[in-house]
Amino acid sequence: MANTFSNTRFYRNLVHFACSRAYTSDVIKGRHCAIILDENKNIISIFVNCFTCDGKSTVHAEAGAIQALKSTGVQINKNHIMLVVRITIPGNITFSKPCFNCERKIKESGISTCIYTTNVHNVLEVLNFN
């Protein structure tokens, strides 16, 4: 279930940072960036969507961030937060709710909160997986 999130200066700055990273994606039509924060709001994983080696499919930012963190041996827990942003070709922030498969992967990983951008300037929404 999604609901509106209280967008603090910290999260506005984090969204700006994530957008700058999303801009580096080679998936021009849908540039996404996912960031995982620990319980102290430190960035512990960041991933930008990209094409697979065969160039026929993509690795979603959410799945990539989870896999990258797991590969470091860090134990993911319910206190971790995921932020997902998406930017358009001209660089505008847009709707970035995770797809069904990514929602499932986020929930299965143990992350209980996913924050994502919307089409409304400075409005973030939240998915809770409690």
Residue pairs with C-beta under 8 A, 6 or more apart in sequence:
1 127
1 128
2 97
2 125
2 126
2 127
3 125
3 126
3 128
4 123
4 124
4 125
4 126
5 11
5 115
5 124
5 125
5 126
7 122
7 123
7 124
10 41
11 83
11 115
11 124
12 122
14 35
14 83
15 83
15 85
15 93
15 117
15 124
17 35
18 33
18 34
18 35
18 46
18 83
18 85
19 33
19 85
19 87
19 91
19 93
21 33
21 46
21 48
22 31
22 32
22 33
22 48
22 61
22 85
22 86
22 87
23 31
23 87
23 91
24 48
25 31
25 32
25 33
25 48
25 49
25 50
26 50
26 51
27 49
27 50
27 51
27 58
28 89
29 89
30 49
30 86
31 48
31 49
31 86
31 87
31 88
32 48
32 49
32 60
32 61
32 62
32 84
32 85
32 86
32 96
33 46
33 47
33 48
33 49
33 61
33 84
33 85
34 45
34 46
34 47
34 60
34 61
34 62
34 64
34 65
34 82
34 83
34 84
35 43
35 45
35 46
35 65
35 82
35 83
36 43
36 44
36 45
36 46
36 65
36 66
36 69
36 76
36 80
36 81
36 82
36 111
37 43
37 44
37 80
37 81
37 82
37 83
38 44
38 79
38 80
39 77
39 79
39 80
41 81
44 69
44 74
44 80
45 65
45 66
45 68
45 69
45 72
45 74
46 65
46 68
47 59
47 61
47 62
47 64
47 65
47 67
47 68
48 61
48 64
49 58
49 59
49 60
49 61
49 64
50 58
50 59
50 64
51 57
51 58
51 59
52 58
52 59
60 98
60 99
60 101
60 102
61 84
62 82
62 84
62 98
62 102
62 105
62 106
62 114
63 101
63 102
63 105
65 82
66 76
66 105
66 106
66 109
66 111
69 76
70 76
70 109
76 109
76 110
76 111
77 110
78 110
78 111
78 112
78 130
79 112
80 110
80 111
80 112
81 111
81 113
81 114
81 115
82 106
82 111
82 113
82 114
82 115
83 114
83 115
83 116
84 96
84 97
84 98
84 114
84 115
84 116
84 117
85 93
85 96
85 116
85 117
86 93
86 94
86 95
86 96
86 117
87 93
87 94
88 94
93 117
93 121
94 117
94 119
95 116
95 117
95 118
95 119
96 116
96 117
96 118
97 116
97 125
97 127
98 106
98 114
98 116
98 127
103 114
103 127
103 129
106 114
106 127
106 129
107 129
111 129
112 128
112 129
112 130
113 126
113 127
113 128
113 129
114 126
114 127
114 129
115 124
115 125
115 126
115 127
116 124
116 125
116 126
116 127
117 123
117 124
118 124
118 125
